[in-house]
Amino acid sequence: MREGDLVKVGDNEGVVIMVGLLSTKIRTATGEEITIPNSSLISGSIRNFTRLSEGAGSRVSTTVTIGYDAPWRQVH
């Protein structure tokens, strides 16, 4: 993980703005700056959305639901 990477650490998702000796700071989409101790990074899981997608474009994950009252032709 390095500065500029889009990561998800636990419930927090954002861009890494600083990797320090004792902690790492990420900035969320809402503009919050979160400081995470490196000891919790080592013991938890980190999802890095940037590392393997360099040059391959962006990936977007979404969930779509369809109501029971939607016409089947429109859904198809």
C-alpha positions in Angstrom: 0.0 0.0 0.0 1.3 3.4 -0.9 0.1 7.0 -1.1 -2.6 7.6 -3.6 -4.0 4.0 -3.5 -7.7 3.6 -3.0 -8.1 1.1 -0.1 -10.7 -0.3 2.2 -9.6 -1.0 5.8 -12.3 -2.5 7.9 -15.3 -0.3 7.5 -13.3 2.7 6.2 -12.7 3.3 2.5 -10.6 6.1 1.0 -7.4 7.3 -0.6 -4.1 6.8 1.3 -2.7 10.3 2.0 0.2 9.3 4.3 2.0 6.1 5.4 4.0 6.8 8.5 6.1 4.7 10.9 3.3 4.2 13.5 0.1 5.1 11.6 -1.5 5.5 8.2 -3.9 8.3 7.1 -6.7 7.9 4.6 -9.2 10.5 3.3 -12.7 9.2 2.7 -15.1 10.3 -0.1 -16.9 12.6 2.4 -13.6 14.4 3.1 -12.9 12.9 6.5 -9.3 12.1 7.4 -8.9 8.9 9.3 -5.8 7.8 11.2 -5.3 4.1 11.5 -2.6 2.6 13.7 -0.3 0.3 11.7 -0.7 -2.4 14.3 -4.4 -2.7 13.3 -3.4 -2.7 9.6 -1.1 -5.7 10.2 -3.7 -7.7 12.2 -6.7 -6.9 9.9 -7.4 -7.1 6.2 -6.8 -4.4 3.6 -8.5 -4.3 0.2 -6.4 -2.3 -2.3 -8.5 -1.3 -5.4 -5.6 0.5 -7.1 -2.7 -1.9 -7.1 -3.8 -4.5 -9.7 -5.9 -2.2 -11.8 -3.1 0.1 -12.9 -3.6 0.9 -16.6 -6.8 -1.2 -16.7 -9.3 1.5 -15.9 -11.6 1.8 -12.9 -13.8 -0.9 -11.4 -17.1 -0.1 -9.9 -19.1 -2.4 -7.7 -22.9 -1.9 -7.3 -26.0 -3.7 -6.2 -29.2 -3.5 -8.2 -32.6 -4.5 -6.9 -35.9 -4.9 -8.9 -39.3 -4.5 -7.3 -42.0 -7.1 -7.8 -44.2 -4.5 -9.6 -41.7 -3.9 -12.4 -42.9 -5.1 -15.9 -40.8 -8.1 -17.0 -40.3 -6.6 -20.5 -38.7 -3.5 -18.9 -36.5 -5.7 -16.7 -35.4 -8.0 -19.6 
